[in-house]
Every structure is written in C-alpha cells, then in structure tokens.
C-alpha cells in the first residue's frame, strides 16, 4: 500500500522502505490517467515486481492511494486450480476413449445384473 502526493512523490508505503520514500511515481501509467480510481497492472519501480493494483485519488486532499499485490501471488490459486482442472479433464477424456478403464462394480464382479439375465434367456 502506498500513499502518493498529487505531484507523484511517494509519501508513505507499507512495508516501509526508507529508500523508496520521495521517489517520483508521476511517470507511472496509473498515475498519468485522468480517472479518479481504477485498476492497473504495472512493474513496481521499487522492487521490480509486476503487480496488479487499484488506485484512488482523494477529491479533497492532494493525495492518492495505491494498493497492490504481486501478479504471481494474486494468481497462484487460480493457476493451481487451472492445472488441476486440465489434468481432471485429461483423465476424463482418456476414460471416454478407453472404456475398459471403468472400475468394476460389485454386481459386475459377482456376475449379477445384466449378464445373468442374458444367460437366462438363452436357456428357454
């Protein structure tokens, strides 16, 4: 989270970094926009991490707030779920193509069910 002056000067930041205070963020795309609030993806000039951030300018005081999270950190759960679903779909398609991979049920294992009915018709 960062607090900027409307001139672009970084006033405060969490986590605190003394070397970051006073840098000018006026050249950042999210700062250049005329919108009062919005969401933007950018590379942080402080740590070089690509971040997804939301900003809000104050309409009374000459400050703006930027709250952001690293893109990789924000998408890690989504990426894990995506991989899990792709693997699951792959197994389902493999199962559809190879029906012999079906698990045996109790009635199929004991010879009950449809197979016994077919045998009874043959003996008539």
WONOR-V472053 format. One record per residue. N is the residue number from 1. OMEGA is omega in degrees with one decimal (NA if undefined). Layout:
# WONOR-V472053
N_OMEGA ; N_OMEGA
This chain:
# WONOR-V472053
1_-177.6 ; 2_177.3 ; 3_-177.6 ; 4_169.1 ; 5_-179.5 ; 6_174.6 ; 7_-179.2 ; 8_-178.6 ; 9_177.5 ; 10_-177.5 ; 11_-177.4 ; 12_-177.8 ; 13_172.8 ; 14_2.5 ; 15_-174.2 ; 16_175.2 ; 17_-176.7 ; 18_-178.4 ; 19_-179.2 ; 20_-177.7 ; 21_178.4 ; 22_178.3 ; 23_-177.9 ; 24_179.4 ; 25_-176.1 ; 26_-179.5 ; 27_-179.8 ; 28_-178.1 ; 29_-179.3 ; 30_-179.2 ; 31_-177.1 ; 32_-176.6 ; 33_179.0 ; 34_-177.9 ; 35_177.6 ; 36_-179.2 ; 37_178.1 ; 38_-179.7 ; 39_-176.9 ; 40_172.5 ; 41_-176.1 ; 42_173.5 ; 43_-176.7 ; 44_176.7 ; 45_-177.1 ; 46_-177.3 ; 47_176.8 ; 48_-179.3 ; 49_174.2 ; 50_-174.4 ; 51_171.1 ; 52_-174.5 ; 53_174.1 ; 54_-179.4 ; 55_178.6 ; 56_175.4 ; 57_178.4 ; 58_-177.4 ; 59_179.5 ; 60_-177.3 ; 61_-177.8 ; 62_-179.7 ; 63_174.3 ; 64_-179.3 ; 65_175.8 ; 66_175.0 ; 67_-175.8 ; 68_176.9 ; 69_177.8 ; 70_-178.0 ; 71_-179.5 ; 72_178.3 ; 73_-178.1 ; 74_-174.5 ; 75_-175.0 ; 76_179.2 ; 77_178.6 ; 78_179.8 ; 79_178.8 ; 80_178.5 ; 81_178.7 ; 82_179.5 ; 83_179.2 ; 84_-178.9 ; 85_177.9 ; 86_178.1 ; 87_179.6 ; 88_177.8 ; 89_178.0 ; 90_177.7 ; 91_-179.9 ; 92_178.6 ; 93_177.2 ; 94_179.1 ; 95_178.7 ; 96_-178.7 ; 97_-177.8 ; 98_-175.6 ; 99_178.2 ; 100_179.5 ; 101_-179.0 ; 102_176.9 ; 103_179.9 ; 104_178.1 ; 105_-178.7 ; 106_-178.6 ; 107_178.4 ; 108_-178.1 ; 109_-177.2 ; 110_179.2 ; 111_179.9 ; 112_175.9 ; 113_-174.0 ; 114_-177.7 ; 115_179.7 ; 116_179.9 ; 117_178.0 ; 118_178.9 ; 119_-177.9 ; 120_179.5 ; 121_-179.0 ; 122_-175.1 ; 123_-178.9 ; 124_NA
